Amino acid sequence: MRRYDTRAGSVVLRPETKADDAFLFELFAGHAGRPLKAAGLDADAMRTLLTLQYRAQSGKHRASYPDAAYSIIESEGAPIGRLIEADEGECVYFADFAFLPERQAKGLGTALIEMIADEWGARGRAARVEVRSGNDHSLKLCANLGFERTTEDVMGYVELRRAPRAKAG
């Protein structure tokens, strides 16, 4: 377990287990369900589609990043998010980072990713993310943390990288 005391609150990262599957589906649905709801899909069709998408994404993550650290982010003992960190040698790839919708836009995600990127930076590693090109919230978060675009829109995503920061002092 890893504990982070940020300016926006304290959280613990613990390894994901099979028992987290229902929470992870809820987390996925909270994000992927927004455009489906806006499109007017009924609840049954939306649940079926979200289940298929969730299974596909989970399988892709596990196949693409078998050695990554899969963590559940908890606050006061309750799960509020997820982080997947894949060590690529010269950098860490944050393959997935998400909070429940009600925990977003309060500064905790920004503070947490900054602290974790700084930990990797202390080991001489850059941090890398890929963000959907229309995800203005995530792009803004990354820009605020010093991530810079390394690619422009490639199949709907942009890559951003944050160089290790020099320690003050």
C-alpha positions as CSV (number, residue, x, y, z in Angstrom):
1,M,0.0,0.0,0.0
2,R,1.1,3.5,-0.8
3,R,-0.2,6.5,1.1
4,Y,-0.3,10.0,-0.3
5,D,-1.2,13.1,1.7
6,T,-1.9,15.8,-0.8
7,R,-3.1,19.3,-0.5
8,A,-6.5,18.1,-1.5
9,G,-6.8,15.1,0.8
10,S,-5.2,11.8,1.6
11,V,-5.5,8.6,-0.4
12,V,-4.1,5.1,-0.3
13,L,-3.2,3.1,-3.4
14,R,-3.6,-0.7,-3.0
15,P,-3.2,-3.5,-5.4
16,E,-6.3,-4.4,-7.5
17,T,-8.0,-7.7,-6.7
18,K,-10.7,-9.7,-8.5
19,A,-13.1,-8.5,-5.7
20,D,-12.7,-5.0,-7.3
21,D,-14.4,-5.9,-10.5
22,A,-17.8,-4.5,-9.6
23,F,-16.2,-1.2,-8.6
24,L,-14.1,-1.0,-11.7
25,F,-17.2,-1.6,-13.9
26,E,-19.0,1.2,-12.0
27,L,-15.9,3.5,-12.5
28,F,-15.8,2.6,-16.2
29,A,-19.5,3.2,-16.6
30,G,-19.3,6.5,-14.9
31,H,-17.1,7.8,-17.7
32,A,-18.1,5.8,-20.8
33,G,-21.8,6.0,-20.0
34,R,-22.0,9.8,-20.3
35,P,-22.0,9.9,-24.2
36,L,-24.3,6.9,-24.3
37,K,-26.8,8.6,-22.0
38,A,-26.6,11.8,-24.0
39,A,-27.3,9.7,-27.2
40,G,-30.6,8.6,-25.6
41,L,-29.9,4.9,-25.2
42,D,-32.3,3.0,-22.9
43,A,-30.9,1.6,-19.7
44,D,-30.7,-2.1,-20.8
45,A,-29.0,-1.2,-24.1
46,M,-26.6,1.0,-22.3
47,R,-25.7,-1.6,-19.7
48,T,-25.1,-4.2,-22.4
49,L,-22.9,-1.9,-24.4
50,L,-21.0,-0.8,-21.4
51,T,-20.4,-4.4,-20.3
52,L,-19.0,-5.3,-23.7
53,Q,-16.8,-2.1,-23.7
54,Y,-15.6,-2.7,-20.2
55,R,-14.6,-6.3,-20.9
56,A,-12.8,-5.3,-24.1
57,Q,-10.9,-2.5,-22.3
58,S,-10.0,-4.7,-19.3
59,G,-8.7,-7.4,-21.6
60,K,-6.7,-4.9,-23.6
61,H,-5.1,-3.5,-20.5
62,R,-4.1,-6.9,-19.2
63,A,-2.7,-8.1,-22.5
64,S,-0.9,-4.8,-23.3
65,Y,0.5,-4.2,-19.8
66,P,0.8,-7.6,-18.0
67,D,3.5,-6.4,-15.6
68,A,2.0,-3.0,-14.8
69,A,1.0,-2.0,-11.3
70,Y,-2.9,-2.0,-11.1
71,S,-4.0,0.1,-8.1
72,I,-7.3,1.0,-6.5
73,I,-7.3,4.5,-5.1
74,E,-9.1,4.7,-1.8
75,S,-10.2,7.6,0.4
76,E,-11.2,6.9,4.0
77,G,-11.4,3.1,3.2
78,A,-13.7,3.5,0.2
79,P,-12.6,3.0,-3.5
80,I,-12.7,6.2,-5.5
81,G,-10.5,5.5,-8.5
82,R,-7.9,3.5,-10.3
83,L,-4.4,4.0,-11.6
84,I,-2.4,1.7,-13.9
85,E,1.3,2.4,-14.0
86,A,3.4,0.6,-16.7
87,D,7.2,0.9,-16.2
88,E,8.6,1.3,-19.7
89,G,12.2,1.7,-18.6
90,E,12.9,5.3,-19.5
91,C,9.5,6.4,-18.4
92,V,6.3,5.3,-16.7
93,Y,3.2,5.1,-18.7
94,F,0.0,6.0,-16.9
95,A,-2.2,3.6,-18.9
96,D,-5.4,4.4,-17.0
97,F,-6.2,7.0,-14.4
98,A,-9.8,7.7,-13.3
99,F,-11.8,8.9,-10.4
100,L,-15.5,8.4,-9.8
101,P,-17.4,11.3,-11.3
102,E,-18.3,12.8,-7.9
103,R,-14.6,12.8,-6.9
104,Q,-13.5,14.7,-10.0
105,A,-12.6,18.4,-10.4
106,K,-11.7,18.9,-6.7
107,G,-7.9,19.0,-7.1
108,L,-7.1,15.5,-5.7
109,G,-6.4,13.9,-9.1
110,T,-4.0,16.7,-10.0
111,A,-2.2,16.5,-6.7
112,L,-2.0,12.7,-6.7
113,I,-0.6,12.4,-10.3
114,E,1.9,15.2,-9.5
115,M,3.2,13.3,-6.5
116,I,3.4,10.0,-8.3
117,A,5.1,11.5,-11.4
118,D,7.6,13.2,-9.0
119,E,8.3,9.8,-7.4
120,W,9.1,8.4,-10.8
121,G,11.0,11.5,-11.7
122,A,13.2,11.0,-8.6
123,R,14.3,7.7,-10.2
124,G,15.1,9.6,-13.4
125,R,12.0,8.5,-15.3
126,A,9.7,10.7,-17.4
127,A,5.9,10.2,-17.1
128,R,3.8,9.5,-20.3
129,V,0.1,9.6,-20.9
130,E,-2.2,9.3,-23.9
131,V,-5.4,11.4,-23.8
132,R,-8.4,11.4,-26.1
133,S,-7.9,14.6,-28.2
134,G,-11.4,15.9,-27.2
135,N,-10.9,15.3,-23.4
136,D,-10.4,18.9,-22.5
137,H,-10.5,18.2,-18.7
138,S,-7.6,15.6,-18.9
139,L,-5.6,17.7,-21.3
140,K,-5.9,20.7,-19.0
141,L,-4.9,18.6,-16.0
142,C,-1.8,17.3,-17.9
143,A,-0.8,20.8,-19.0
144,N,-1.1,22.1,-15.4
145,L,1.3,19.3,-14.4
146,G,3.9,20.2,-17.0
147,F,3.1,17.4,-19.5
148,E,3.9,18.5,-23.1
149,R,2.5,17.1,-26.3
150,T,4.8,14.8,-28.1
151,T,2.4,13.8,-30.8
152,E,-0.6,15.4,-32.3
153,D,-3.9,13.7,-32.9
154,V,-3.2,10.0,-33.8
155,M,-6.5,8.0,-34.1
156,G,-8.2,10.4,-31.7
157,Y,-5.4,10.5,-29.1
158,V,-2.5,12.7,-28.2
159,E,0.6,11.6,-26.3
160,L,2.0,13.9,-23.6
161,R,5.2,13.5,-21.7
162,R,6.5,15.1,-18.5
163,A,10.3,15.1,-18.0
164,P,11.7,14.4,-14.6
165,R,11.8,17.6,-12.5
166,A,15.0,18.7,-10.9
167,K,14.8,18.8,-7.1
168,A,14.8,22.2,-5.6
169,G,17.5,23.1,-3.1
